[in-house]
Amino acid sequence: MADSNITKRALAASLKELMMEQPFDKINVAQICERCNMNRKSFYYHFKDKYDLVNWIFDTEFIELLKHENLSISYREHWVFIEKICGYFYQNHSFYRKALQIKGQNSFSDHFQEYMRPFIAERISSLFGGEQVDEFTLDFFGDAVICTMERWLRTKECMPPEQFVEKVKRLTEKCAHFICQEMSQMEQAPF
């Protein structure tokens, strides 16, 4: 198992280096293997294709980031956690910026959305008092979160994670405040 991870990490490092030098669609498996002195057979033993390797990089690094987190935390701690996630993406901005440009059936964007939806569903369910979240609600909030993060990461000179999270937090809280205020005024208004 350890040797397997060493091989996978070497291939991942090779792909990340290549993505710093050229567009993803110009990179092939032979280049990835050549960069880390491996043969194609080793690559295909571990991965279906280069798209699978991109997804593995995300899955592995993201799981590492999450494994020590307590996801049933307070409101303030949720924002700290979100900033930690955004910090990871910011540190790996070059890689994710290019990964999100991958188009087609095996796009990283699709994989990212599939991976993030359960986290978003859990958070929304928690906000809604633990009730089951329907597809429309999940799509609405999921699209807002995922599209905002993707747009941020696709920007060549994206803002620092602290600034990004602060903007999202301020906007979210401001909207919630004004909605509550508006609802309160409606309830007090005479018919």
N, C-alpha and C positions, 0 to 999 in steps of 0.2 A: 504494500500500500504506500509506504514512504517513497519507494522508487517511482511509483506511478505519479505521485504528486510532484516529485522533482522533475520528471519529464514534462508533465503538464505545465508546471510553472516556467520551465525553460522555453517551451513553445509559446506560452503567453507573453513572456518578456520579449521574445523575438517578434511576435506580432505587434506588440506595443511600440517597439522601436521602429519597425517598418511603417507603422501608421503615422509616426512623426515625420517620416520622409516622403510619403506618397499617399495618394488616395487609396482607400480600402479596395475599391474595385480593380485596382492595378496590381494588388498583391495576390500572389498565388501560394499554394501549399509548398511548392518547391522552394520558394524564397524563404518562407518561414522556417523550413527545415534546414536549409543551408545556413541561415543566420545563427542557428544554435547547434550546428554540426550533428544533425540527426537525419535519419532517412524518412522517406514518405510513409513507409510501413509503420514506423513508430507513431507518426502523426495519426494515421488512420486507425491504429489500434485504440487510440484514446478519443478521437473526435471524428464526427461524420464529415465535417468540412470546416472551412474557416469561420463560417457563421456560428457554428456550434462552439468554436473556441472563444469567440467574442462573448457569447452568452455565458460560457463557463467562467470567464474572467469576472464578469459582473456577479454571477451567482456566488462564486467563491469569496470574492472580496466583500460583497454585501452581507453575506451570511456571517463572515468574520466580524463585521461591524456590528451586527445585530445580536450576536450570540450572548453577550453579557448585558443586554438591555432588559429592563423590566418594562414591558409595554403597558402595564396597568399603573400608570403614574399620574401625577397631578397635571392640571392645566399648564402651569409654568414649566414643568419638566417635559411636557410634550413639545413645547417650543424649543427647549434646549436640545432635545432629541432630534427634532427636525433640522436644527442648525448643525448638529453633528453629521447628519446624513448629507446635507448640502455641502458641508466642509469636505467630506470625502469626494463628492462629485467635483467640487472646485479644484481639489488637489489633482484630480485625474481628468481635468477639463479637456485637454487635448485629445485624449483617447475617446471620451464620451461624445465630444463634439463631432468627431469623425464617425463614431459608431452610430450616432443618431442620423447620420446622412445615408446610411445603408438603406436601400430601397428593395422592395420585392417581398417574396414569400417568406424568406427567413430573416426579415429585418430585425435589427436590435430593438427598434421602437416598439414593435409588436411584443417582443419578449419582455421588455421593460414594463409595458402596460399590463401584461398578464401577471407579472411578478408583483407589481405594486397594488393591483386591485384588491387582493385580500387584506392588505394592511389598511387601505382606505375604507373598505367595507367594515372592518373591525372598529375603526375609529368612529365612523358615522353611526354605527350601531350603538356604540358607547354613548355618543352624544344624544342619541334618540332614546336613551333609557334602556338599552339592551334589546330593543325590538328588531325583528328581522328586517333587513333593508332590501327593498325591491330593486329590480334591474334599472328602472328609470332613475331612481335616486342615486344608485351607485354610478351610473353613467354620467349623470349631471355633475356630481362632486368629483368623481374620478377623472373625468375629462378636464375639469377646471384645474385640479392639482397636477396631473400628468402633463397637460399641454403647457402649463405655466413653467414647470420644471424643464421640459424639453426646450421651450423657447429660450429660457435663460441659458441653458447649456449650449445651445446652437449658436449663441452670440459669440463672435470671435473674442471680444474683450468683455467677458461677462463680469458683472459686479461681484464683489466679495460676498461670501455666503451670509455673513452677519447682516449686511445691507439688504440682501435679497430677502432673507427671512423676516427682517424688521418691516420691510415694505408689505410683505404678505400678511404678517401679523396685524399691522396697523390697519390695513384695508379690511381684513376679516372682522376685526373688533369694531371698527367704525361702522361697517355695514350692519353688524348685529345690533349695535347700539341704536342706530337710526331706525331699524326695523322694529325693535322693541318700543322705542319712543313713539313711532307712528301707530303701532298697535294700541298702545296705551291711550293715545289721543283719540283713536276711533272708539274705544270702549267708553271713554268719558263723554264723548260728544252726544248731545241729545238727538233723538231720532226725529 
